[in-house]
Amino acid sequence: MALAQFIQQAWQTQAKWLVVLRPLSWLYRGGFLLNQSLYQKGIKTAYRAPVPVMVIGNITVGGSGKTPLLIQLVSYLQSQGIRVGVISRGYGGRGPFPALVDLDSTPEYVGDEPCLIVQSTDAPMAVGPNRRESIELLLSRYELDLIISDDGLQHLALARDIEWIVLDQNRGLGNEKILPEGYLREPKTRLDTATVIEHSSQPTRPMHMHLHAAKPYLLHAATAELFDPKQNFYAVVGIGFPQRFYQTLESMGILHFQCHEFPDHYDYELSDLSFDDHQPIITTEKDAVKLLPLLKQQPNFKNNIWVVPVEAVLSDVCYSTLMQQLKLLGVSSKG
């Protein structure tokens, strides 16, 4: 088991031995608070873009449903006639940065999530570790009313006008400890300073979301084939919280699958998909954007690969709150 997966498992089970990491958590917290203080005192200056910026992030390590939420919000804003662009760190991509993302971009260069976002929305998007450079690149090519940052909640060098934090109640806050003793990037009091979207099938907050899984589709088949949930599958997944994917499969009546987990943003190789039989593979859309280029290298690949698409379903309050926040910034519907 890789170290990252070992730590993730310890966080999930709230293993008692994590207490030995507490001194490192103190160092992490101290460094974060020092950096925050430097910005608050003006010793460091945050970049303020010429258009409003919205950050969608989380205070935990691992998947929270942030990317499906962003895709849904971008699609909604586009339907309202609001010109929205997206920036991202481009984690997993090798650049060069900053880089525009289009339908021909590959995860190798720009990262997996940016490819998925653009494939789903066709929104203008730029990626790179320097958010200012990404924004300036976007604005040099497009006229935009709003820029949404995919993650970057802790990136204090970027000033923002709206912050949305996704709180996954399935995982919760674990032992409520800061990295690396726990999986919090910031203290839980951070939730008091932003708009919180509760990711839950049984929400307690008015602003909430859940993920709806649609019918799986074949990633690479030349002919149509019916999906049979009663088959045995290899569940190949490289996301922050793979247990959610397994829960999704079970909710769809897919009960017979063998788990093959990889780290988040994993760079797949064909050998990772090599099994001794023709049993089908099932995976996420985020993983699929990395698997498809591999299949093009191996057109006679023997295992069918099924992809489970998910869509974020938001409460009405999410949309009304967003439009109120944007109106205060001078951004309104043109529909």
C-alpha positions in Angstrom: 0.0 0.0 0.0 1.4 3.4 -1.0 2.1 5.9 1.8 -0.7 8.3 0.7 -3.2 5.5 0.7 -2.0 4.3 4.2 -2.4 7.8 5.6 -5.8 8.2 4.0 -7.0 5.0 5.6 -5.7 6.1 9.0 -7.6 9.4 8.7 -10.7 7.6 7.7 -10.5 5.2 10.7 -9.2 7.9 13.0 -6.3 5.7 14.0 -4.9 6.4 17.4 -1.3 6.4 16.2 -1.9 9.6 14.3 -1.2 11.5 17.6 2.5 11.0 16.9 2.1 13.4 13.9 0.8 16.2 16.2 4.1 18.2 16.3 4.0 18.3 12.5 0.4 19.5 12.7 1.5 22.3 14.9 4.2 23.3 12.4 1.7 23.2 9.6 -0.8 25.3 11.5 1.8 27.8 12.6 3.1 28.2 9.0 -0.4 28.7 7.7 -1.3 31.3 10.4 2.0 33.2 9.8 1.3 33.4 6.1 -2.3 34.5 6.8 -1.0 37.2 9.1 1.4 38.5 6.5 -1.5 39.1 4.1 -3.7 40.6 6.7 -0.9 43.1 7.7 -0.2 44.0 4.1 3.3 42.6 4.1 2.2 40.3 1.4 -0.3 41.6 -1.2 -3.0 39.5 -2.8 -3.7 39.9 -6.5 -7.2 41.3 -7.2 -8.5 40.5 -10.6 -10.4 43.2 -12.6 -13.5 41.0 -12.6 -15.2 39.2 -9.6 -13.6 36.0 -8.5 -15.4 33.1 -6.8 -13.4 30.3 -5.2 -14.9 26.8 -4.7 -12.9 24.7 -2.4 -12.9 22.6 0.8 -11.0 22.5 4.1 -10.3 18.8 3.9 -7.9 16.7 1.9 -9.5 14.4 -0.7 -12.6 14.4 -2.7 -15.7 16.3 -1.6 -17.7 16.7 -4.8 -16.2 20.0 -5.6 -15.7 19.5 -9.3 -19.2 18.2 -10.1 -20.5 21.3 -8.2 -18.3 23.6 -10.2 -19.5 22.0 -13.5 -23.1 22.4 -12.5 -22.7 26.1 -11.5 -20.8 26.9 -14.7 -23.6 25.3 -16.7 -26.2 27.2 -14.8 -24.4 30.6 -15.1 -24.0 30.0 -18.9 -27.8 29.4 -19.1 -28.3 32.8 -17.4 -26.1 34.5 -20.0 -23.3 35.2 -17.6 -19.8 34.9 -19.2 -17.9 32.7 -16.8 -14.3 31.5 -17.0 -12.5 28.9 -14.8 -9.0 28.7 -13.5 -7.3 25.8 -11.7 -3.9 24.7 -10.4 -3.8 22.0 -13.1 -2.6 19.4 -10.6 -1.1 16.4 -12.3 -0.3 18.3 -15.5 3.2 19.1 -16.5 2.6 22.3 -18.4 4.1 24.6 -19.6 2.0 27.0 -17.6 -0.1 29.0 -17.7 -2.0 27.1 -20.3 -5.4 27.4 -21.9 -7.6 24.3 -21.8 -9.7 23.2 -24.7 -11.3 20.1 -26.0 -8.0 18.9 -27.4 -6.1 19.3 -24.2 -4.8 16.2 -22.4 -4.5 15.4 -18.7 -0.8 14.8 -19.2 -0.3 18.6 -19.8 -3.2 20.3 -18.0 -4.4 17.8 -15.4 -7.5 15.5 -15.3 -10.1 17.7 -13.7 -9.5 20.7 -16.1 -10.1 18.3 -19.0 -13.3 17.0 -17.4 -14.5 20.6 -16.7 -14.0 21.8 -20.3 -15.4 18.6 -21.8 -18.5 19.1 -19.7 -19.0 22.9 -20.1 -16.8 24.2 -22.9 -16.1 27.1 -20.7 -12.9 29.2 -21.1 -10.3 27.8 -18.8 -6.7 28.4 -17.9 -4.5 26.4 -15.5 -1.2 26.9 -13.7 0.2 27.3 -10.2 0.3 31.1 -10.6 -3.4 32.1 -10.5 -2.7 35.7 -11.5 -1.0 34.5 -14.7 -3.9 32.2 -15.5 -6.5 35.0 -15.0 -4.5 37.4 -17.1 -4.2 34.8 -19.9 -8.0 34.2 -19.8 -8.8 37.9 -19.8 -6.4 38.5 -22.8 -8.6 36.1 -24.8 -12.1 36.4 -23.5 -14.5 39.0 -22.2 -15.7 37.6 -18.8 -18.2 38.6 -16.2 -16.9 36.2 -13.5 -14.0 33.8 -12.9 -14.4 30.7 -10.8 -11.3 29.2 -9.2 -11.5 25.4 -8.9 -9.9 24.9 -5.5 -7.5 27.5 -4.2 -9.3 28.2 -1.0 -6.0 28.3 0.9 -4.2 30.2 -1.9 -4.2 33.6 -0.2 -2.2 35.2 -3.0 -5.5 35.4 -4.9 -8.1 37.9 -3.6 -11.7 36.6 -3.9 -15.2 38.1 -3.7 -17.1 34.9 -3.0 -16.0 31.7 -1.2 -18.0 28.4 -1.3 -16.8 25.5 0.8 -18.1 22.0 0.1 -18.6 20.0 3.3 -18.9 16.3 2.6 -21.0 14.9 5.5 -20.2 11.4 4.3 -16.6 11.9 5.5 -17.3 14.6 8.0 -14.3 16.3 9.6 -12.7 13.1 10.9 -10.8 13.7 14.1 -11.0 17.5 13.4 -7.2 17.8 13.5 -5.0 19.7 11.1 -2.7 18.0 8.6 -1.1 15.6 9.0 -2.7 14.4 12.2 -6.0 14.8 10.6 -7.2 15.7 7.1 -8.2 19.3 7.7 -6.3 21.9 5.7 -7.7 24.6 8.0 -9.4 24.7 11.4 -13.2 23.9 11.3 -13.9 27.5 12.3 -13.1 28.4 8.7 -16.6 27.2 7.9 -17.9 30.3 9.7 -16.3 32.6 7.2 -17.7 31.3 3.9 -20.8 30.0 2.2 -21.0 26.3 3.1 -22.6 23.7 0.7 -23.5 20.5 2.5 -22.8 17.4 0.4 -25.3 14.9 1.7 -28.2 12.7 0.8 -29.9 13.7 4.1 -28.9 17.4 4.4 -29.5 19.6 7.5 -28.5 22.9 5.8 -30.7 24.8 3.3 -27.7 25.0 0.9 -27.0 21.4 0.0 -26.1 19.1 -2.9 -25.9 15.4 -3.8 -24.5 13.5 -6.7 -26.9 11.7 -9.1 -25.4 8.9 -11.1 -26.6 8.4 -14.6 -26.5 5.3 -16.8 -23.0 4.1 -17.4 -21.6 4.3 -20.9 -18.8 2.5 -22.7 -15.6 4.5 -23.0 -14.1 2.9 -26.1 -16.6 0.6 -27.8 -17.2 0.9 -31.5 -20.7 -0.8 -31.2 -23.5 -0.3 -28.7 -23.7 -2.7 -25.8 -26.2 -3.0 -23.0 -25.0 -2.4 -19.5 -25.6 -5.3 -17.1 -25.2 -4.3 -13.4 -25.1 -8.0 -12.4 -21.7 -8.5 -14.0 -18.5 -8.8 -12.1 -16.4 -5.7 -12.4 -13.0 -4.4 -11.7 -13.6 -1.0 -10.1 -10.6 1.1 -11.1 -10.5 4.4 -9.3 -8.0 7.2 -8.6 -9.9 9.9 -6.7 -9.6 11.5 -3.3 -12.4 9.5 -1.6 -12.9 6.2 -3.5 -15.4 4.9 -1.0 -18.0 7.3 -2.4 -17.6 5.7 -5.8 -18.1 2.3 -4.3 -21.3 3.6 -2.5 -22.5 4.9 -5.8 -22.0 1.6 -7.5 -23.9 -0.2 -4.7 -26.8 2.4 -5.0 -27.0 1.5 -8.7 -27.4 -2.2 -7.9 -23.8 -3.0 -8.9 -22.7 -5.3 -6.1 -20.0 -7.5 -7.5 -16.8 -5.5 -8.0 -13.2 -5.9 -7.1 -11.6 -2.6 -5.9 -8.4 -1.4 -7.5 -7.5 2.0 -5.9 -4.9 4.4 -7.0 -3.8 7.8 -5.6 -5.8 10.9 -6.5 -4.7 12.3 -10.0 -2.8 9.0 -10.6 -0.9 8.8 -13.9 -2.2 5.5 -15.3 -0.3 3.0 -17.4 -1.7 0.2 -19.5 -0.3 -2.3 -17.0 -2.7 -0.9 -14.4 -5.6 -2.1 -16.5 -4.2 -5.5 -17.4 -6.2 -8.3 -15.9 -6.1 -12.1 -16.6 -9.7 -12.2 -17.9 -12.2 -10.2 -19.9 -14.1 -9.0 -16.9 -15.3 -5.4 -17.5 -13.8 -2.4 -15.8 -15.9 0.3 -14.2 -14.6 3.8 -13.4 -15.3 7.5 -12.9 -15.4 10.2 -15.5 -12.4 11.8 -13.9 -10.4 8.6 -14.3 -11.8 8.1 -17.8 -10.2 11.3 -19.2 -6.8 9.7 -18.4 -7.7 6.2 -19.5 -9.0 7.1 -23.0 -5.5 8.2 -24.3 -4.2 4.8 -23.2 -6.9 2.9 -25.1 -6.0 4.8 -28.2 -2.6 3.3 -27.9 -4.1 -0.2 -27.6 -7.1 -0.4 -29.9 -7.5 -4.1 -29.3 -7.8 -3.7 -25.5 -9.8 -6.7 -24.3 -11.8 -5.4 -21.3 -14.8 -3.2 -21.7 -14.5 0.0 -19.7 -17.7 1.4 -18.3 -17.9 5.0 -17.1 -20.3 6.2 -14.4 -21.3 9.9 -15.1 -22.4 11.9 -12.1 -24.2 15.2 -11.9 -24.4 17.6 -8.9 -28.0 18.2 -7.9 -28.3 21.5 -5.9 -31.0 22.8 -3.7 -32.9 25.9 -5.1 -31.3 28.0 -2.3 -27.9 27.4 -3.8 -28.9 29.1 -7.0 -30.8 32.0 -5.4 -27.9 32.6 -3.0 -25.4 32.6 -5.8 -27.4 35.1 -7.9 -27.8 37.4 -4.9 -24.1 37.3 -4.2 -23.3 38.1 -7.9 -25.9 40.9 -8.0 -24.1 42.6 -5.1 -20.9 42.5 -7.3 -22.7 44.0 -10.3 -23.1 40.6 -12.1 -26.6 39.8 -13.2 -28.5 37.5 -15.5 -28.7 38.5 -19.1 -31.2 35.8 -20.0 
